Amino acid sequence: MSGAEAAAGRPEAAAVLVTGASGFVGGVVARHLLTAGYSVRAAYRRAQPPPHLQALAAAGAETGSEIVRGDLERPEDRRRLLAGCDAVIHSAALASDWGPYALFRRLNQELTVALVEDAEAAGCTSFVFISSGSVAGFGRHVFSDETGPYYPLFSNYARTKLAAEQAVLARNTEAFKTTAIRPTNVYGPGDTTTYYRIFDALERGLMGTVAGGRALNALIYVEDLARAVRAALERPESGGEVFTVSGGELVTWRELLDYMAGLLGVPAPRRNVPLPLAYAAAYTVSGLYRLFLPRKVPPFTRYRIAHVANDYHFSIEKSRRLLGFCPRVLWPEGLRRTAEAYRRDKAAGWRP
């Protein structure tokens, strides 16, 4: 999307609330919108804002951007955060493959419903919900699109994200445009949750593959995701629609891990676990954790095994056609940037 196109799509002095801005995705989306000239209200719940939000507040003086602490579960905080905003990017969520359904329902589904209702009542004109590619379930996904196929969901995260997505899209009107973005596997500098941990496991010789690593992975560089979110915010064609967003590349886990090991200068992983054994171990370990360590997350679960053992690749044709989305950072360059950031952050004290 060109600068002229962005300026044409952006309302004058538009103010955007970005929830979950203290997190990886929300923080990058907030920074991207600020750079594009939006007045950003970056919401966080922690006792103190992380460094990237403090930097955002300092950089946002010219656009009237600010960081604001608030608890989205409190109606008075939601109203305060929404006051004066034209649009909402809802990134906050409980993202995990482990935990009780009631907690996920409360934080991912019920909170989203309350926020979208309050946003419409506050006079917002656009609401973009960041959902997840996992709502399609894990099965054979090769050039799958928004119409399917869909597979059974056995993750409380995916179940509640899908329910929230449906609730958001149901509220779409001409006066209140709602959109859902389904990112696949998001990565990039600062991704301490997933790809930093994979780099760390490679360095320590702990990484392996399931079923030979032959399954396809679907990566989306975080800055590209932010561009897609911005396009959904600006384009009227996005109203009432769901978009899967990825890099659109065909790459297997084996290829990724070999390349990542090469970036670090360590041997590529050769340990492999056959799929039946991986599932059996996941069931056993998960059962033991439920019985004896219910508050801790197991090292591997059925969700994680299914994620890496099944082809996970999606068409981005709809995003290209309606959002004008075209990935700019393909996986070799994106992982190179991520590896450089991982080294810097590890030298500065990051630990898994």
NORTASUL-V532236 format. One record per helix or strand of 3 or more residues. SS is the DSSP state (H for helix, E for strand). FROM is the first residue (numbers start at 0). LEN is the number of residues. If there is no record, write none. Layout:
SS|FROM|LEN + SS|FROM|LEN
//
This chain:
H|2|7 + E|14|5 + H|23|12 + E|38|6 + H|50|9 + H|60|3 + E|65|4 + H|74|8 + E|86|4 + H|100|21 + E|125|5 + H|132|4 + E|140|5 + H|155|14 + E|176|7 + E|184|3 + H|194|9 + H|210|3 + E|218|3 + H|221|13 + H|235|3 + E|241|4 + H|252|12 + H|274|18 + H|301|8 + E|311|3 + H|316|7 + H|330|17
//
